[in-house]
Amino acid sequence: MGFKSLISSKKMLSLVAAFLLLGTNLLMAQEAPAAAAATGDAATPSVWLGPAYYILLFAVVCFAIGIVGKILRVYDLSQQIQGKKPINWHNVMGVLCLIFLVAGMYGAYWSFTVHGSMILPGAASVHGKKIDQMFWTTTVLTMIVFVITQILLFTFLFRYRYNAKRRAHFLPHDNTIEKVWTIAPAIVLTILVIFGFFTWQQITNTVDAKGETASIDVDITGHQFAWELRYPGTDGKLGKTNYKLVTGTNKLGLDFAVDKNTYDDLQADTMVLPVNKSIRLNIHAQDVIHSVYMPHFRVQLNAVPGLPTYFKFTPTVTTAEMRRQEGDPTFEYLVYCNKICGGAHYNMKKVVRIVSEAEYQAWLATQKPYMTDQVKKDLKFAETKPAAKENRLALNN
């Protein structure tokens, strides 16, 4: 029996070696394209770069672990047959729990140090600081609970692993413990929810505490694959739009015939905003769902076709100040689309520039109106066409 077990063990070891060799070859195949790219060797084929590579590698690792487990099982049986003391699996599992605890805590630390460097940049808006405060409050509380519960869980698994000399005490029911672990989390979560509710209510309220509305209205309209910007003219009001009027020359569908406020509406390629002024973004979409995303200002809201939405915020840091803070003279705020809206989704962004009030007024004076010469010609044609038709009817009569 021991000889057969030895033969089986050798076969399993051979299988493990074969799968490890396969895994090594897969890793080399994965690293080869990267090395070729670094050395400029374009002749090396790019293989195993898709998800199939990782799925296969995961299967190889799982199979190898399973084979190692079978080998240990065979070894354990051979020890029992020979009258020797078998493996104490309870101790093994207890030690593995401690190893898993240490590895997991290191993983959490690594995630905070590596992924933590990829968090949002510093807030450059009034409400952005409130959102950050809410985020960090929730994160700190949940991380404290996470660390305590994981340490208790795996420490208890090790400390109270099975021991034939120790008798377990069963507590099928304890009202005090159940009250503590039910009421305490409920209170904490209730506080977080209420805190978040009032914070979000302040952010989404369109009128501030003084009863003042937004200083500036800006329309931002998304379509595949660009943002269109519209500013009010000297009257300070944006004219009405109608999606049925969208044409090549009237790309936003401004209703010039109904609303005279449209006559001086301005178009812009860059979103320029004055610092410390309340801004209301009127958000629209013309085809599919897009999403206005301005990470520095903590602004994100969907642009839904047929459902106008809005977001009000107050920028607090100019582009020039942020360039000094970042040490980057080319820094620009950006507005992105945060919904995958098609093949060129990645290209859907515009520069956002925060300037002083004087700079904003000077920039505004240089922007072109939507009422272009071509639009004027189209409107004149629309007005004269019915008259020409009536003249022809009169001549025929």
N, C-alpha and C positions, 0 to 999 in steps of 0.2 A: 504493500500500500504506500509506504513511504517513497519507494522507487518510482511508482506511477505518479505520485504527487510531485516528485522532483522533475520528472519528464514534463508534466503539465506546466509546472512553474517555468521551465526553460522555454516551452512553446509560448507562454504568455509574455515572457520577457522579450522573446524575439518579435512578437507582435508589437509590444510597446516600443521597441527599438525602431521597428519599421515605421510606425506612425510618428514617432519623434523625428525620424529622418524626413518623412513627408512634410511635417510641420516646418522643419528647418529649410527645406527646399522652397516651401511656400513663402517663408519670410524672406529668403534670398531673392525670390522672384518679385516680391513686393518692393524690396529695397533697390533692385537693379534699375528700374526706371528713374528713381530719384537720383541715384548716382550718375546715371547717364545724362540726366538733365543738368546736374552740377558740372559735369565734364564736357557737356556739349555733344555727346555721342548720340546722334539722332538715329543710328542704325539699330540700337537696342529696342526690341519690341516692348510696348507698354502693355503688360499683362497683369491679371489679378488685381486690378485697381477698383473693381466694382464690389457690390455687397456680397456677391457669390464667394469671393475670397474669404471674407470674414465669417460667413456662415460655415464654409468648409473648415476653416481653422478652428472655429468654436466646436464643430462636431468632432474634429480630431482630438482636441483637448479633452472633451467629455468622454470620448471612447478610451483615451489613454488613462483617465482617472478611473473609469470603470474596470479596465484591465488590472490596474494596480490594486484596486479593491478585491478583485477575484484572487490575485496572487496572495494578498494578505489573508484572505479567507482560507485558501489552501494551506498556507503556512500554519494558521491557527488550528486547522483540523489535524495536520500532521503532528503538531505539538501535543494535542489531546490524545492521539493514538499512541504516541510514545510515552504517555504518562507524565509529560512535563506540564508546567503551568502555562495555560493559554494566555493570549493577549488580554489585558484588562481594558476592554473597550470603553468602559465608563470613564476611566482615567484619561484615555486617549481623547474622547469626546470633550471632556472637561478642559483639557489643555488646548484643544482646537478652539473651544469657545473663547479662551483668553487670547489666543493668537488672532482670532477673528476680531475681537474687541480692539486690540492694538492696531491691527491693519485697518479696521474701519475708522478709528479715530485719526490715524494718519491720513486716510483718504479724505476725511472731512477737512483736516488741516490743509491738505494739498488743494482741495477744491476752493477753499477760502483764499489761499495765497495766489493760485494760478488763475482760476476763474474770477476771483474777486477783483483782479486787476482789469477785468473786462466789463465792470459795472458801468452804469451811466455816468457821464461826466458831471461836474458840479452844476447845480441848478442855477439858471440865469433868469428866473422869473419869480414873482412873489409867491404864487401858489406852489411852485416847484419845491420850495423849502418845506412846505407843509406836507407834501407827498413824501419827501425824503424822510421827514421826521416820523411819519406814520409807518413807512417801510422799515426803518431801522428799529423802531419800537417792537414791531411784530417779529422781525428777524431775531433780535436779541432774546426776547421771551421764548420763542420756539426753540432756539438753539440751546438755551439753558435747560429746557425740558428734555430736548433730544439727548444731550450729554448725560444728564442724570439718569434717565430711563435706560439708556444703552449700557451704562456702567453697571447699574443695578441688575439688569437682565442677564448679562453674560457673567458677571461676578457670582450671582446666585446660581447660575447653571453650573459653574465650577465648584463653588463652595458646597452645594447640596447635591452633588452627583451621587449616584447610588453607592452605598456602602452596606455590605451584609451585616456589619456590626451595629448599624444605626437604624433605628426605627423612625419612619416618617410619621408626622402628626398632621392629620387632615382637618382642614377647617372648611366645611362645605358652605358655610354662610357666616358673614360678619357684617352686620348693619353699619357699624362705624366706618369700616374700611370702604364700603360701597358708597356711603354718603360723602366721604372725603374725596374719592376719585371721580365722583359725579359732580358734586357741587363746586369744588375748586376750579376744575377746567371750565365749567359753565360760567362762573363769575368772570374769569379771565377773558374768555371768548366774548362774553357780553360787553365787557368794557372795550375790547378791541373793535367790535362791530359798531358800537355807538360812537366811538372815537372816529372811526372811518366814515360813518354816515354823516356826521356833522362836518367833517373835513370836506367830503365830496359835495355836500350841500353848499358850502361856502364857495367852492371852486366853480360849480355849475350855475350859481346864481348870476343872472344877467345884470342885476342892479346892485351896486355896492351899498355900504352902510349909510352913505350920505345921500342915497337916492339918485346917484349919477349913473348914467348908462355909459357904454363904451365910448371912448374918445374918437376912435377911428373904426369904420367898417371896411373890411377887405373881403372881397369874394375870392374864393379859391375853388376852381372847378377841375376835376380830374377826368381824363379820358385816356385811352390807350394811345401813346404812353407819354403823357406830359401833364403838367399843371398849367392852367390858365389863371392869370391874376387880373382882378379888376378893382380899381380904386375910385372913390367918389371924386367929382370935380369940385369946382368952386362952391357949389351949393351944399356940399357936405353930405349928399344923399345918393345912394345907389338906385338906379332905375330898375324897373321890373324886367324880368326875362320870361320868355316863353319857348319851351323846347321845340315847338312847331316852327319857330322862326329861324332855327339854326341853319346857316348856309355857309358857303366857303368864305364869304366876306363878313358875315355876322355869326362868328363861330360860337358865341355864347347865347345867341337868340335874344338879344336886347330888343324890347318892344318899343321902338322909337315912335310908332304911331299912337300909342296909348299914353306913355309916360315921358314927359319932357325932361325928367331928371336923368334920363339916359343920354341926353345930348352931350353932356360934359364928362361922362364916365371915362376913366383913363385905363389904358392897358399898360402892363409892365412885364419885363422879363425877370426882374429880381424883386423879391419881397423885401422892401425897405420899410422899417418901422422906427418910430421915435422911442427913445428909452424912457422908462417910467411913465408911459401913457397906456391906458387901458385899450386893448385891441380886441375886436370881435371878428373872428374868422367865420364867414358864412360859407359852409362847405357843401359842394354839389358834385354830382357825378353824371356823366352823359352816356355811359355804356354799361360797365360792370362795376362791382363794388371795389372802391379804392379805400385808402386810409391815410389821413393826414398825420404824419409823424414827425415831430420836432423834438428830438431827445433832450437837448439842452434846456428847453422850456417846459419839459414834462407835458407836452401836448400830444395827444393821440385820439383821434375820433374817426369813425368810418365815414366815407363818402358813399352814400347809397343812391342809386338812380331813382328819381321821383320822390325822394324823402330828404329835403334840405335839413341839415344839422348845423350846429354852431359851437364854437368854443371861445371863451373869453379869457385872456391872460394879460399880464403886465410884464414886459421884459425889463430887467434891472441891470444888465451888463452890456455895454456897447461892444460891437465887434472889435474896435480898437483896444478896449480894455482887456477883452478876452485874449487878443493876440499877445498882449504884454504878459498876461498871466500864464499863458501856455508857452511863451517863448517861441511862438511860431508866427512870423510876419505874414504868412499866406493863409492863416486860419480863416474859415468861413463857417457860420451857422448854415445848416441845411434843413430843408423840408423833404422828407422821403414819402414814398408810398409803402405802407406796411402791410399791404395785402398782395398776395401773388396774383396779379391781374393779367398775366399773359407772358409771351416770350420775351418782351423787352421791359419787363417790370423793373429790372435792376437799373435801368436808365432813367427812371421816373423820379427826378429830384430837381430842386431849385435852390439857389442861394438865398439865404435870409440875412439881411444886413441891418444891424441895430445901430442907429446914429442919434445924434443930438437933434433937438427940435428944429434948429436953424438949418442943419444939413438935410433934414427930412423935407422941409418946405422948399429948399432949393432944388432938391431932386424931384419933388412932385411937379414943380413948374416946368420940368423938361420932358415930362411923359406925354405920349401921344393919346388923343381921344379915340374911342371906338368909332365915333362918327367920322370915318375917313371919307375921302373924296369918292371912292367907289361906292360906299354905303349911301352917300348923298345921291349919286346917280341912280342907284337902285330904287331909292325912295321916290325920286322924281319920276322915274319910269312907272312905278306903281301908281302914282297919283295921276299921271297923264293918260295911262292906258284906258281907264274907263271912259274918259272924255273922248278919246279918239274913237272908241267903239260907238258912243252915242252919235258922233258926227257921221260915221258911216251909215248908221241906221237912218239918220235924217236924210242923207243923200239918196238912199234907196227908196225912201218914201216919196 
